[in-house]
Amino acid sequence: MKRQIEEIKKLNVGKVEEEVSLEKHTTYQVGGMAACMVYPKNISSLIKLLRYLKDEKIPHKVLGNGSNLLFSDKRYDGVLIRLSEFSYIEFLGRRKIRVGAGYPLIRLSLMAAKRGYTGLEFAAGIPGSVGGSIYMNAGAYKSDMGYVVESVKVLTPDYKIIRLENKEMDFHYRSSFLQKHKDYICLEAIIRLQQGKKEAIEEVIRERRERRMESQPLEYPSAGSVFRNPEGEFAGKLIEDVGLKGMKRGGAMISDKHANFIVNYDHATAEDVKYLIDLAHDKVLEKYGIDLKIEQEFVNWE
C-alpha cells in the first residue's frame, strides 16, 4: 500500500492520513488500524479518488461518523473515505434545508429547532452523519429519515451525479435504497420540515434527552441499539429475559441499564463486542425462535 498511498497524495484530492486507529473513528471505540484515510475536499476530488481506487483494485469504504459499524481488530489494508468536508447547511425557505452528507445529524436537528422547524426532534440523540443516517434510515420515537427527506443527491457507480426522490429511496424500517445499492454514495439531501413553535420543539428535545440519560448507558462508548425491535416486541426485553443483562466479555458489556446496548466499559476489543452480539442473538433465537436483526454492519471480519 505504500506506493498507492504516495500516489493518492499526488492526486491532491484532500487530506490523507496513514496508519489510522479505527478506535478514533467509530462510536464503539474499537477496531484495528487502517492503512489510509482520505478526506476528499469536493465531489470532483471524490470521483478522482474513487476512479484511482477502482483502477488499482484497492479495497475502500465510505464512513460517516462510524456510529453503526463494527470493524474487526485486524488491520484494514485499504482506504477509508470520510466525507467530513461535505459538512454544509443551507436554509432554502419554505422549511427546506439543503445539507451535506458529512453534517452531524444531532446538529441538524438542533439547527432546525432554532428556526421553529418541526419533524427532526427524533434525531436529536442520534450520533450519526446525515449521509450515514439516510443510508440506515435512522430513526426513533416512531419517526425516521424517510419522513423528512425530500430528495437525495447521490454519486452512482459510474460516477454520475443524480438526485433520487423520496419514493426512489425506498425507505423502510432501518432500510433504504442505499443499503441495497452499496456502490451509490450519498452526497447531500434536501430535508423538508413543518413550521412549529420553537419553545415547544426545544422542550420535546430537552425531555427526550433527559429520558435517554436515565434509560440509556450514554456514559460509555456504544453504537446505540444493537438489534432492531421485532414487531410487537422489544429487543432489550428479550435479551434481558434470557438472562444476559450485565453480561461481560473482556472490556465489553451488555448494558445493565438497557440490554439492547453493548458498551465499551473498559478498553474492549472488537472481538469482545462481537462475541456479545452473537451471544445475545443466539440465546434469543434459541429460547423464543426470534431471529433478531442486527443494526450494526460488520467490516473486515472475513
Long-range contacts (C-beta under 8 A, 24 or more apart in sequence): 1-35, 1-36, 1-58, 1-77, 1-78, 4-56, 4-58, 5-35, 5-36, 7-52, 8-36, 8-38, 8-49, 8-52, 8-79, 11-45, 11-48, 11-49, 11-52, 12-45, 13-38, 13-40, 13-41, 13-45, 13-46, 13-48, 13-49, 14-38, 14-39, 14-40, 14-41, 14-45, 14-49, 14-85, 15-39, 15-41, 20-80, 22-66, 22-71, 22-76, 25-63, 25-66, 25-80, 25-82, 26-66, 26-67, 26-69, 26-70, 26-71, 26-223, 27-65, 27-66, 27-67, 27-127, 27-221, 27-222, 27-223, 27-224, 28-66, 28-69, 28-70, 28-221, 28-222, 28-223, 28-264, 28-268, 28-270, 28-273, 29-221, 29-264, 30-70, 30-71, 30-73, 30-264, 30-268, 30-269, 30-270, 30-272, 30-273, 31-70, 31-71, 31-72, 31-73, 31-76, 31-270, 32-71, 32-72, 32-73, 32-74, 32-75, 32-76, 32-270, 32-300, 33-75, 33-76, 34-75, 34-76, 34-78, 34-79, 34-80, 35-75, 35-76, 35-77, 35-78, 35-79, 36-78, 36-79, 36-80, 37-79, 37-80, 37-81, 37-82, 38-79, 38-80, 38-81, 38-82, 39-81, 39-82, 39-83, 39-84, 39-85, 40-81, 40-83, 40-85, 41-85, 42-85, 43-155, 43-161, 43-187, 46-81, 46-83, 46-155, 46-185, 47-155, 47-159, 49-79, 49-81, 50-155, 50-159, 51-159, 53-79, 61-299, 62-131, 62-185, 63-132, 64-101, 64-102, 64-128, 64-129, 64-131, 64-132, 64-133, 64-135, 65-104, 65-127, 65-128, 65-129, 65-132, 67-126, 67-127, 67-128, 67-132, 67-223, 67-224, 68-128, 68-132, 68-136, 68-223, 68-224, 68-295, 68-296, 68-297, 69-223, 69-296, 69-297, 69-299, 70-223, 70-270, 70-273, 70-274, 70-277, 70-296, 70-297, 70-298, 70-299, 71-270, 71-299, 71-300, 72-270, 72-271, 72-274, 72-298, 72-299, 72-300, 72-301, 73-269, 73-270, 73-271, 74-300, 74-301, 76-299, 76-300, 83-129, 83-131, 83-187, 86-131, 86-187, 86-188, 88-188, 91-115, 92-190, 95-192, 95-193, 95-194, 95-195, 96-150, 96-190, 96-191, 96-192, 96-193, 97-190, 97-191, 97-193, 98-188, 98-189, 98-190, 98-191, 99-130, 99-188, 99-189, 99-191, 100-130, 100-187, 100-188, 101-129, 101-130, 101-131, 101-134, 101-185, 101-186, 101-187, 101-188, 101-189, 102-129, 102-130, 102-131, 103-129, 103-130, 104-128, 104-129, 104-130, 105-129, 105-130, 105-133, 105-138, 108-191, 109-205, 110-205, 112-191, 112-193, 113-198, 113-201, 113-202, 113-205, 114-198, 115-198, 116-195, 116-196, 116-197, 116-198, 116-201, 117-193, 117-194, 117-195, 117-196, 117-201, 118-193, 118-194, 118-195, 118-196, 118-201, 119-143, 119-147, 119-148, 119-192, 119-193, 119-194, 120-148, 120-191, 120-193, 121-201, 121-204, 121-205, 121-208, 124-205, 124-208, 124-209, 125-208, 125-209, 125-212, 126-224, 127-224, 130-186, 130-188, 130-189, 131-185, 131-186, 131-187, 131-189, 134-169, 134-176, 134-178, 134-186, 134-189, 135-176, 135-178, 135-179, 135-186, 136-174, 136-176, 136-179, 136-295, 137-171, 137-172, 137-173, 137-174, 137-175, 137-176, 138-174, 139-173, 139-174, 141-208, 144-171, 144-173, 144-174, 145-171, 145-176, 146-171, 146-172, 146-176, 148-191, 148-192, 148-193, 149-189, 149-190, 149-191, 149-192, 150-189, 150-190, 150-191, 150-192, 151-189, 151-190, 152-186, 152-187, 152-188, 152-189, 152-190, 153-186, 153-187, 153-188, 153-189, 154-178, 154-184, 154-185, 154-186, 154-187, 155-184, 155-185, 155-187, 156-183, 156-184, 157-183, 157-184, 161-187, 173-228, 174-228, 174-293, 174-295, 215-257, 215-258, 216-255, 216-257, 216-258, 216-261, 217-255, 217-256, 217-257, 217-258, 217-261, 217-263, 220-255, 220-263, 220-264, 220-265, 221-263, 221-264, 222-255, 222-261, 222-262, 222-263, 222-264, 223-262, 223-295, 223-296, 224-261, 224-295, 225-260, 225-261, 225-295, 226-260, 226-261, 226-262, 226-277, 226-280, 226-294, 226-295, 226-296, 227-260, 227-280, 227-281, 227-292, 227-293, 227-294, 227-295, 228-292, 228-293, 228-294, 228-295, 230-290, 230-292, 230-293, 233-290, 234-260, 235-259, 235-260, 235-284, 235-292, 236-260, 236-261, 238-284, 238-288, 238-290, 238-292, 239-280, 239-283, 239-284, 241-287, 242-280, 242-283, 242-284, 242-286, 242-287, 242-288, 243-283, 244-276, 244-279, 244-280, 244-283, 247-276, 247-279, 249-275, 249-276, 249-279, 250-275, 252-276, 254-280, 274-298, 274-301
